[in-house]
Structures are given as C-alpha cells and as structure tokens.
C-alpha cells in the first residue's frame, strides 16, 4: 500500500459529508495481536453497521517505541482478515506540520506554557500536593514561570474548579466523567524529548480526517476527557466514543507486546476473526471471511441495541 504524500496546505482532506467516519489507529510497536485485532474488528463492524467509512491511521510518532516494518505487517494482517480501509492509510510521522500548527494556535491563545520539571521533581512535589488536594496529577509548578529552569516540555492548561470536569457518554461503558484539574493537571502536548504527545496528535488527526465515531480499547477511556478538552480549545467537533473492554491474558494483564501477546497468524485469518469476535460476544458459523464479516456486522447491530442508551443531551 502506498504511503500518502507529506501534508501540505492542499493535502488537508476535506471534512467528509459522510454521517459516519470511523478509524483504527494502531501504534506500530509490533505486529497485530488479539487485543488490537479486537479493537480493529469492533471499529470496522461499527462503521459497516452504520453504512459508514472506515480509515486506518498509523500512529508512529512515538518513534522510540516503533518497530521497523510493523506498520506494513499490521496493514497486511488487516487485509488478510478482510478489513481494508476505505481511503489510503495515513502515517502520523508525515503529519507533523499539522501538530505544529495546532501547538502554535494554542500558544497564541495563551493556553500553553513551557515546563522545566523533571519526572523526579514532579513525583517529589506530588507528595505535598496529594496532601493538599488529593491529586495525582501535575501540580502546576511551572504555570507561572520556569523559575530559572530550562524549558523541557509544553503543557496545556486545564480549567480550574467546576469547569475542570469533563463528561461524555460512552456508547459501551456509559457516562464517564473526569476532573482534569484534580485527577490530572496541566498535561503535556510536546514532550521533553521533542516528540509530539499522543493526546495532541490524535485530536488534530481525528479532527482533520473528519472522524465522527471513535471505537477503541477501554485502556484509552481516561484519555478521552483530555482529548475532548483539546477539541474544545481547537474548535473541533467531539466524536461519539465507544470503548470496548480490553482483552487480558490468563494473568489478567492487558494483551500487549510487553505482556508477550502473540502475533495474529495471517495463515489462519478466519480463526483469528472467530476468536476476536468471541471477545466481543459475537459468533457465527460462516465458513469464509466475507460471510463471517457480514454476519458479524448483523451481530454487532444486535449487540449495540443491548448497550446502555445515551442519556438525552
Ligand atoms: N495508537 C493508540 C494505540 O495503539 C490508539 C489511539 C486511539 O485509538 O485513539 O493504543
């Protein structure tokens, strides 16, 4: 699959008129495993069940964690299991000008400040802060100046008081709320190592790609309020969210490269789909991929109707 051209002003995709645009956004830190296949399948099924579009975005900005060739391996695996994106995939590493533009805008609007704290300083100061506010987040040490420290990272301010609480209706998990001030504090958008933070890149890309529905693993549930805060600051719409339960191994750990998850066997794609479907409570007896996916799409529609219905806005 061809790598799309580096972004330029004209390459910004026009916001889609489609009522539904979903995406799967893997980090290429290794081959697809059962945990990531479940997420891919859920996002694909949700898009198909809504007659919508499904995109793939390779999230390769955390370069020290990326594994060479994993991106193409992931795309190949998706193709083997019959899930091909409706547009050519994009790579975040080629979209840095967009993240820089968003950072500049937030800076110009006074939403950012440079932070000179090391991890150790933050950990030490949290001991006091925890006593004061019972918080585990960044205590705001550099909010009012660097005090002679060198700038390391860029942080975005979170609101204080009642405005700090961000709530959303998750289509699977129900209503979620987080107090950005006391649970988290001002968070990093550009890291001390110069890399873009996931929170910024994902919000900019979901916005530019016109994503209307995000389906991903529940390990990202507590990132969502931060992303909604950034969407508000950047004037971007907030998509609908659905976080599927994460797949765990026998020790109860989330499946990941670190917990030793096996790569999907691309020579037995139907078996892989059946196993992924079982994690989502879906099973059918179709004997080929196309039919399995079609029946699973119907199963997903039924599954959705059993989920909690969002409260009226
Ligand atoms: N790249 C993230 C991951 O692989 C997922 C990001 C997202 O779906 O928002 O965990």
Boltz pocket constraint, residues with backbone or C-beta under 6 A from the ligand:
constraints:
  - pocket:
      binder: B
      contacts: [[A, 24], [A, 25], [A, 26], [A, 27], [A, 59], [A, 202], [A, 215], [A, 216], [A, 217], [A, 220]]
      max_distance: 6.0
